[in-house]
């Protein structure tokens, strides 16, 4: 299941009868819960919520189709239990989860390559759109990750709008478009490489050396930083997109957060901004670390799960800028620059990542 970090493409979205109406949110939300209870079953699925802008669109035809495809792939994986059929079963399980969850104009996607500031931006948006209490059991209760829910085979949480949805999905999944706003968060690839190496050693069963990992980071074809970023930066499908740089959050947090709020139509008063600044520091988030990362309890009874938590207190490791320049050798930095030039040299947004 190692290739499941980059799930393949979604199907076409259904047409909607509701256009974005410009609903704005504040720290106390919009006052309306999205309808439905996630992906429990076909029976009882609600197809609209209470507000026009928050309307959750679910295509009954797509849900039925995904149920059929998932049932077929599940049967195949039981009859022929090999890696290929197991991956196929998971793919259709994930597509079924996405179809049942639906989409809304008010959805906000926090889309990233792993270890680029995903959790940080999730907590920022949580502070901006709610009273910001940190007494939730787990981050995915208030900012769902559908891929992770499908992996665990549990219904994803369905919080009030705007729904804050984590994603590491390949851009091609959205080739038919998707309702909602997208925040694509980027971070220097050299820092990502170091952080992801430690993450996989601590949470994902990786046993190799950093030198071995870095070769995979440069050349892996299943989930590659360079190949992942390029289509998101091109945005050929015209998703409603705003780019956020990890380094900008570090150097000018308040201005970067305000730009996020403006893009997401979130009204931010002085008290909300002050609270967000206080609760989104590294030290403040570190105090809640066990509420943020993977848990062994999430995968009880799943011995082949890709997550195996060794050091739960290392989900937030350092959160610094520039570590890659001190860790990578001269040869590795040269190889990184050569790979960067082949894939990302055309994008001024990330020019300083070379």
N, C-alpha and C positions, 0 to 999 in steps of 0.2 A: 504493500500500500504506500510505498515511498513516493510514488508519482502523483499522489492525490493532492499535493499542495497547489497544483495549477489545473483545476477542473476545466473541462472543455466547454464548448459553446452552448449558450442558451438558444431556445427556439424563439420564433417571432412573438412579439407582444400582441395581445388583443387590442382592438380599437377601443377608445374610451369615449364616453359621452360627457365627461367632465373635464373642463380645462382648468389650469391653475388660476385661482382667483386672488392670489396675492395675500393669503392669510399670513399674518406675522405672529410670531411667538415671543413669549417672554419667559422669565425664570419660573413662572407658574404654569407653563404649558398653554394649550389651546382650550382646555376644559372639556375635551371629548375623547373618549377611549375609542381606539380602532376596533371595528367589529371582528368577531370570530376568535377562535382559540388556537390559531396556528394550524398545524398539520395533523390534527387528531384523526379525522376520517372525512369521507365524502358527505356523510349525513350531517346536517346542521351547519354546513359552511355558510356564513353570511357573505353576501356579495357587495354590500355597500356599508359605509360607516355613517356617522352622524353629520359630518360637515362636508361640503362639496369639495373643498381643497384637500381634505383628508380621506376622500373616497378610496377605499381599497378595491382595486379591480382584480377579480379572479376569473379566469376563463374556464368555464365548466368543461368545455371540449378538451382543453389542454390538460386539465386535471385528470379526466378520464383516460386520455391517451397516455399520460405519464404513469398512471396506475397500471395500465395494461403492460407497458414496456418494463416497468419495474417488476411486475409479477413474473414476466417471462425471463428476465435476466436473473432474478432470484432463483427460479427453478433451475436454470442452466448452471448457476454457480453451485447448487447442491448436487446436481448430477455429475458435474465435472469441476471439482473444487481446485482450480489452478489460479495463478495470479491474474491472468487475463480475464477470466470470467468473474472473479471477485471484484476486480476494478470496474468491470462493466456493470455489475450489480450496484456498486456504490454510486457510479455515475448516474444511473437512473433513479436511485434513491434520492440523490441530491437534487436532480431535476424535479422530481415529484415534490420534494420539500419546497423548492422555489415556487413551483406552480401553485401549491396550496397556500403559501404565505401571501401571494399576491403582491401588488405594487400600488403605490400612491404617489401623487404629485408632491406630497409633503415629506416623503422619505428622504433621508440624508444618508448617503453612503460614505463611509470612511474607507477609502480604497487605497491599498499600499502594497508594496513588496514587503515581505516580512522584515521586522526589526528596523522599521523606518519612522517610528513614532505613532503607530496605530493606537495603542492604548492611551497615550498622552492626549491625542485628539479626541478619542472617545470620551475621556473624562472632562476635557474642556467643553465639549458640546453638552454633556450631561449637566455641568454646572450652569451653562447658559440657558438651558431649556427647562430646568426644574429648580426647586429650592436647593438642590445640591447635596442633600443628606447622604453621607457615606455609610449608611447602615444596611445597604443591600447585601444579600448573601454572596452573589457573584456578579461580575461585570456583565456577563451575557444575559442576566436577568433584565438589565436596563439598556443594553446595547447588544442585540443579538448578533451571532455569527452563524448564518444558516448552514454553512459547510460543516462546522463543528457540531451543530445539532443533528445534522444528517449522519455524521460519523458516529455520534453517540446513540442514534436511533431514538431521539426524544423530540417532542414538539418544541420549536423555538419559542422563546418568550414573545409576547405581543404587547409591548408597552404603549402608553398613550402617544399620539402624534405630537411632534414629528418623530417617527421611528428612526433611531440611530443605528445603522446597519454596518457592521464590520465586514470587509471583504478583502481577500487576496486574489480574487478571480482574475483570470486572463481577460484582457480587453475584448477578445473575440466573443466572449459570452454575451456581450451587449450589442452585437452587430445589428440587431433589429430595433435598437433603442431601448430605453427603460425610463419609466417615470421617476421623478425625483431629482435631487441635486447630488452632485458628486464632488467630494473633496479628495483629490489625489495627493497624497503626502509623499514627498521624496526626501531622500537623505543621501549623503555622499556614499558612493558604493564601497569605498575603502573602509569606512566606519561600519557599514552594513555587514561587510564580510566578517569582520572581527566579532561583531555582536551576534551574528547568526551562527557562527562557529560555536560560541559558548552556549547559545540557546539550544542548539541541536545536541550538544554533549549533555546538557543539564535536563533536557525535556524530550529528546527525540531519538534516543538510543544510539547516537553517533559515537563511534569509537576511534575514528581516524585522527591523524595529526593535523595541525593547522595547515601545513604545506599540502597535504593530500586534499584537505577541504578546499583550499584556495584554487587548486586546479579544477575542482568540480565547480566552484563558483564562477570561474572564467568560461568553462566549456560545457557545463550541463545543458542538456537540451529539453529537460522536462520543466524546470523552474529556474530560469536564469535571469539575474537582475537586469542585464543589458537588454535582453529580448523582451522582458516584461515591461520595462519603462517605455520603450520606443513607441508602441501603439497608443499607450495612454497619453504620451506627450503629443502625438500626432492628432489624436481624437478625430479620426476620420468619420466616425458615426455621429458626430455633433452632440455628444452628451452634454448636459448642462454642468459645466466643470469649472472648478476653481483649484488652482495648484497651491499647495502649502509646502514650504521648505522647512525641514527640521531645524536647520541652522537659523532661520529667521525667528522661529519660536524661541530659540536660545538667546538670540541677540536683541530682539525687540518683541518681547512676548505680547505686550498689550496691543500694539499696533497690528500684529499678525492676527491676534484673536479678534480684534474689531473687524478686520477684513473678512474673516471667516463668518462672523455674525452678520455683516452686511450682505454677504453672498447668500446666506441661509435665511434671510428675512427674519432675523432674531433681534428684537429690541433689547439693548443692554443698558441698564442704568449704572450709576457709579457703584452702588453697593454690590451688584452682581459682578461687575468687573473686578472689584476688590476681592470678593470671595473667590472668584475664578483664579486670580493671581495667587492667592494664598494656598488654595487646595490643589493646585496643579504644579507646584514645585516638585522636584525629584524627592526631596525629603518627606513632603506631605504624602505623596503617593506611595512611597516606600512603606509607610506605616500601614497601608492597606493592601500590601502586595499579595497576601494570600487570597484576597477577593478578586484578583485580577488575572491570574495565570491558570494554566491547565492544572487539574487535580487528578491524582490517581483514582480517587473515588468516582470520577466521571467515566472511568473505563473498567469498572469491576466486571469480571466475567468476560473480558475481551483481551485474551492474552496476546493477540496479534495487533493490538492497537498501536498506531505510530507514536503515541505519546507514552513516555515512562518518566515520571517525575523523580529526579535524583536530588535536586536542590531547589525546593519551592521558593526559597528566599533569594533566588538569583534570577527571577523573572525580570525584574528591573535591576540591571547590573551596574551601569555607570551613567548612562545618559549623557555622554560627553561628545564634543565635537573634536575631530582631529586624531583620534586614537589610531586609526588605520595608518596614518603617516609614520607613526612611531613603531608599529608592529610589523608592517610589511617590509620585506627586504628590498634592496634596490632592483633586483631582478624581478620581483613580484610587482613592484610599482611600474616598471617598464612594461611588463606583460599586461597589466591593468590598463595603462594608457593606450597601448596598441589596440586592445579590445574595445575600449571606450571610443576611439577614433573610428572604428569600423561601424559602430552602432549608434552612437549618441552625439557625434560631433556637430550635427545640424541643429541642435536645440540650445539656444542661449540660456534657457532657464537653468540648465545643469552644467553650463560651461565650466564653472568653478569646481566641479567634481572631477575634472581631468587631472 
